């Protein structure tokens, strides 16, 4: 089993913008670090979302 911790750091801007941007970076990084074969098992679409079960 592998455990992967991704953290987004930066200055907090107005409202929750930082959290939205941080989430986008974490999702994109996770997608680049994992294989297409695993994306199929996890049912992750190319847009980074899960498919309906």
Chimera marker file (.cmm) of the C-alpha trace (Angstrom):
<marker_set name="trace">
<marker id="1" x="0.000" y="0.000" z="0.000" r="1" g="1" b="0" radius="0.5"/>
<marker id="2" x="1.193" y="3.471" z="-0.815" r="1" g="1" b="0" radius="0.5"/>
<marker id="3" x="0.133" y="6.653" z="0.945" r="1" g="1" b="0" radius="0.5"/>
<marker id="4" x="0.443" y="9.895" z="-0.952" r="1" g="1" b="0" radius="0.5"/>
<marker id="5" x="0.078" y="13.290" z="0.714" r="1" g="1" b="0" radius="0.5"/>
<marker id="6" x="-0.208" y="16.318" z="-1.552" r="1" g="1" b="0" radius="0.5"/>
<marker id="7" x="-0.211" y="19.812" z="-0.056" r="1" g="1" b="0" radius="0.5"/>
<marker id="8" x="-0.881" y="23.135" z="-1.744" r="1" g="1" b="0" radius="0.5"/>
<marker id="9" x="0.781" y="26.116" z="-0.095" r="1" g="1" b="0" radius="0.5"/>
<marker id="10" x="0.510" y="29.795" z="-0.814" r="1" g="1" b="0" radius="0.5"/>
<marker id="11" x="-0.962" y="33.058" z="0.295" r="1" g="1" b="0" radius="0.5"/>
<marker id="12" x="-4.649" y="33.236" z="0.999" r="1" g="1" b="0" radius="0.5"/>
<marker id="13" x="-6.269" y="35.610" z="-1.461" r="1" g="1" b="0" radius="0.5"/>
<marker id="14" x="-9.780" y="36.895" z="-1.479" r="1" g="1" b="0" radius="0.5"/>
<marker id="15" x="-12.500" y="34.545" z="-0.284" r="1" g="1" b="0" radius="0.5"/>
<marker id="16" x="-11.895" y="30.891" z="-0.991" r="1" g="1" b="0" radius="0.5"/>
<marker id="17" x="-9.947" y="31.403" z="-4.239" r="1" g="1" b="0" radius="0.5"/>
<marker id="18" x="-6.818" y="29.870" z="-2.721" r="1" g="1" b="0" radius="0.5"/>
<marker id="19" x="-8.669" y="26.666" z="-1.825" r="1" g="1" b="0" radius="0.5"/>
<marker id="20" x="-10.102" y="26.332" z="-5.331" r="1" g="1" b="0" radius="0.5"/>
<marker id="21" x="-6.702" y="26.869" z="-6.954" r="1" g="1" b="0" radius="0.5"/>
<marker id="22" x="-4.989" y="24.547" z="-4.454" r="1" g="1" b="0" radius="0.5"/>
<marker id="23" x="-7.506" y="21.791" z="-5.155" r="1" g="1" b="0" radius="0.5"/>
<marker id="24" x="-7.010" y="22.151" z="-8.911" r="1" g="1" b="0" radius="0.5"/>
<marker id="25" x="-3.227" y="21.809" z="-8.491" r="1" g="1" b="0" radius="0.5"/>
<marker id="26" x="-3.570" y="18.762" z="-6.228" r="1" g="1" b="0" radius="0.5"/>
<marker id="27" x="-6.009" y="17.004" z="-8.576" r="1" g="1" b="0" radius="0.5"/>
<marker id="28" x="-3.791" y="17.735" z="-11.601" r="1" g="1" b="0" radius="0.5"/>
<marker id="29" x="-0.679" y="16.529" z="-9.754" r="1" g="1" b="0" radius="0.5"/>
<marker id="30" x="-2.409" y="13.317" z="-8.657" r="1" g="1" b="0" radius="0.5"/>
<marker id="31" x="-3.503" y="12.652" z="-12.220" r="1" g="1" b="0" radius="0.5"/>
<marker id="32" x="0.067" y="13.102" z="-13.519" r="1" g="1" b="0" radius="0.5"/>
<marker id="33" x="1.538" y="10.888" z="-10.786" r="1" g="1" b="0" radius="0.5"/>
<marker id="34" x="-0.826" y="7.954" z="-11.356" r="1" g="1" b="0" radius="0.5"/>
<marker id="35" x="-1.179" y="5.700" z="-14.393" r="1" g="1" b="0" radius="0.5"/>
<marker id="36" x="-3.987" y="5.492" z="-16.935" r="1" g="1" b="0" radius="0.5"/>
<marker id="37" x="-4.522" y="1.866" z="-15.882" r="1" g="1" b="0" radius="0.5"/>
<marker id="38" x="-5.271" y="2.988" z="-12.325" r="1" g="1" b="0" radius="0.5"/>
<marker id="39" x="-7.534" y="5.763" z="-13.617" r="1" g="1" b="0" radius="0.5"/>
<marker id="40" x="-9.618" y="3.079" z="-15.353" r="1" g="1" b="0" radius="0.5"/>
<marker id="41" x="-9.860" y="1.015" z="-12.159" r="1" g="1" b="0" radius="0.5"/>
<marker id="42" x="-10.860" y="4.094" z="-10.148" r="1" g="1" b="0" radius="0.5"/>
<marker id="43" x="-13.226" y="5.185" z="-12.960" r="1" g="1" b="0" radius="0.5"/>
<marker id="44" x="-11.613" y="8.587" z="-13.337" r="1" g="1" b="0" radius="0.5"/>
<marker id="45" x="-12.541" y="10.377" z="-16.543" r="1" g="1" b="0" radius="0.5"/>
<marker id="46" x="-10.076" y="12.475" z="-18.526" r="1" g="1" b="0" radius="0.5"/>
<marker id="47" x="-11.540" y="15.646" z="-16.966" r="1" g="1" b="0" radius="0.5"/>
<marker id="48" x="-10.506" y="14.424" z="-13.493" r="1" g="1" b="0" radius="0.5"/>
<marker id="49" x="-14.004" y="13.449" z="-12.380" r="1" g="1" b="0" radius="0.5"/>
<marker id="50" x="-15.310" y="10.033" z="-11.370" r="1" g="1" b="0" radius="0.5"/>
<marker id="51" x="-17.736" y="8.313" z="-13.697" r="1" g="1" b="0" radius="0.5"/>
<marker id="52" x="-21.173" y="7.230" z="-12.526" r="1" g="1" b="0" radius="0.5"/>
<marker id="53" x="-21.161" y="3.856" z="-10.868" r="1" g="1" b="0" radius="0.5"/>
<link id1="1" id2="2" r="1" g="1" b="0" radius="0.2"/>
<link id1="2" id2="3" r="1" g="1" b="0" radius="0.2"/>
<link id1="3" id2="4" r="1" g="1" b="0" radius="0.2"/>
<link id1="4" id2="5" r="1" g="1" b="0" radius="0.2"/>
<link id1="5" id2="6" r="1" g="1" b="0" radius="0.2"/>
<link id1="6" id2="7" r="1" g="1" b="0" radius="0.2"/>
<link id1="7" id2="8" r="1" g="1" b="0" radius="0.2"/>
<link id1="8" id2="9" r="1" g="1" b="0" radius="0.2"/>
<link id1="9" id2="10" r="1" g="1" b="0" radius="0.2"/>
<link id1="10" id2="11" r="1" g="1" b="0" radius="0.2"/>
<link id1="11" id2="12" r="1" g="1" b="0" radius="0.2"/>
<link id1="12" id2="13" r="1" g="1" b="0" radius="0.2"/>
<link id1="13" id2="14" r="1" g="1" b="0" radius="0.2"/>
<link id1="14" id2="15" r="1" g="1" b="0" radius="0.2"/>
<link id1="15" id2="16" r="1" g="1" b="0" radius="0.2"/>
<link id1="16" id2="17" r="1" g="1" b="0" radius="0.2"/>
<link id1="17" id2="18" r="1" g="1" b="0" radius="0.2"/>
<link id1="18" id2="19" r="1" g="1" b="0" radius="0.2"/>
<link id1="19" id2="20" r="1" g="1" b="0" radius="0.2"/>
<link id1="20" id2="21" r="1" g="1" b="0" radius="0.2"/>
<link id1="21" id2="22" r="1" g="1" b="0" radius="0.2"/>
<link id1="22" id2="23" r="1" g="1" b="0" radius="0.2"/>
<link id1="23" id2="24" r="1" g="1" b="0" radius="0.2"/>
<link id1="24" id2="25" r="1" g="1" b="0" radius="0.2"/>
<link id1="25" id2="26" r="1" g="1" b="0" radius="0.2"/>
<link id1="26" id2="27" r="1" g="1" b="0" radius="0.2"/>
<link id1="27" id2="28" r="1" g="1" b="0" radius="0.2"/>
<link id1="28" id2="29" r="1" g="1" b="0" radius="0.2"/>
<link id1="29" id2="30" r="1" g="1" b="0" radius="0.2"/>
<link id1="30" id2="31" r="1" g="1" b="0" radius="0.2"/>
<link id1="31" id2="32" r="1" g="1" b="0" radius="0.2"/>
<link id1="32" id2="33" r="1" g="1" b="0" radius="0.2"/>
<link id1="33" id2="34" r="1" g="1" b="0" radius="0.2"/>
<link id1="34" id2="35" r="1" g="1" b="0" radius="0.2"/>
<link id1="35" id2="36" r="1" g="1" b="0" radius="0.2"/>
<link id1="36" id2="37" r="1" g="1" b="0" radius="0.2"/>
<link id1="37" id2="38" r="1" g="1" b="0" radius="0.2"/>
<link id1="38" id2="39" r="1" g="1" b="0" radius="0.2"/>
<link id1="39" id2="40" r="1" g="1" b="0" radius="0.2"/>
<link id1="40" id2="41" r="1" g="1" b="0" radius="0.2"/>
<link id1="41" id2="42" r="1" g="1" b="0" radius="0.2"/>
<link id1="42" id2="43" r="1" g="1" b="0" radius="0.2"/>
<link id1="43" id2="44" r="1" g="1" b="0" radius="0.2"/>
<link id1="44" id2="45" r="1" g="1" b="0" radius="0.2"/>
<link id1="45" id2="46" r="1" g="1" b="0" radius="0.2"/>
<link id1="46" id2="47" r="1" g="1" b="0" radius="0.2"/>
<link id1="47" id2="48" r="1" g="1" b="0" radius="0.2"/>
<link id1="48" id2="49" r="1" g="1" b="0" radius="0.2"/>
<link id1="49" id2="50" r="1" g="1" b="0" radius="0.2"/>
<link id1="50" id2="51" r="1" g="1" b="0" radius="0.2"/>
<link id1="51" id2="52" r="1" g="1" b="0" radius="0.2"/>
<link id1="52" id2="53" r="1" g="1" b="0" radius="0.2"/>
</marker_set>
